[in-house]
Amino acid sequence: MTAIISGSVAYDTIFTFPKRFAETLKNEDIEHLNLTFEAASVKKAFGGCAANIARSLKALGGDPLIWTAVGKDIDPYLNFLRERNIRTDGITVFDDEWSAQCSITTDLNGCQLTTFHSGAMEHAGEVPFSDDPMIDIGILAPSTRRPTLIHAEAFAKHCIPFILDTGQTTPQFTAKEYLDLLEMAFATAFSDYEADMIQAMTGLDGRALSRRGKIVFHTHGDKGSTVWINGEAVPIETPEITQTVNPVGAGDFYRGGLLWGLSNGLDPIISARLGSVMGAARAANMPINRIAARNIYEQYWKNTPF
């Protein structure tokens, strides 16, 4: 079956800051902030949430279909995806725009400062929904406000169950808009930081959101995740595969594992464990495929089928 993935395809510039942001950033200085973080390393990468999720899902043997808009500089990225047999027929190129660009600085705690320009992705709402009859699940990954709202309506219209994952774009939405999006979804996923934003905006935490009949996947970085179902919490640990190299994209790879598990009939707990395997492998820069993921899974959760 096919998973349709709405979200970003972006060129990333990733910096590593060898200290902690908290040692430099002080609350009293925020209003007149003017400082430089001296990076220990820099890397150019093919990124974006939708593309990262697709790579994770493909590594497990799934069939991801990215649904977004890109710009005139996208050819190297499209070639990169095609070399990995990831479909690009759901991606529309706008020749008068640049593709989305992202600059990410990560500190020793895995905290991130991100600057993002959406570019052609602003036109993603103009890209038609795929006519692929094999689509059985979707995810609404971080994009910009208008495409997110349009794509959610398209998911609902075509009766495609989807995971709501507004990510760092959450502040773009009002409380009503977020809850309307949640109403159309069967599940939602967010990090600790995003959980705080959602609770401040809606007054609802993971437990309360799950009591609305939605599955909630709440990630805690390298500390694992929590799955909320009908007000009950199930903690999910993160396998200690090897030392973390860089956490950028780990949350997206977690979501790829979720999609594979859920679309293959696995329950949310098993799917979240598989997501943790994929996220940990990404953070460790470890090559991963379905066999390797199964071996890691069975090492940590011996009595649970996968």
ABEGO torsion letter per residue (X at the ends): XBBBBBEBBBBBBBBBBABBAAAABBAAAAAABBBBBBBABBBBBBBEAAAAAAAAAAAAGBBBBBBBBBBAAAAAAAAAAAAAGBBAAABBBBAABBBBBBBBBBBAAGBBBBBBBAEAAAAAAABBBBABAABABBBBBBBBAAAAAAAAAAAAAAGBBBBBBAEAAAAABBAAAAAAAAAABABBBBBAAAAAAAAAAAGBBAAAAAAAGBBBBBBAEAAEBBBBBGGBBBBBBBBBABBBABABGAAAAAAAAAAAAAAAGBBAAAAAAAAAAAAAAAAAGBBBBAAAAAAAAAAABAABBX
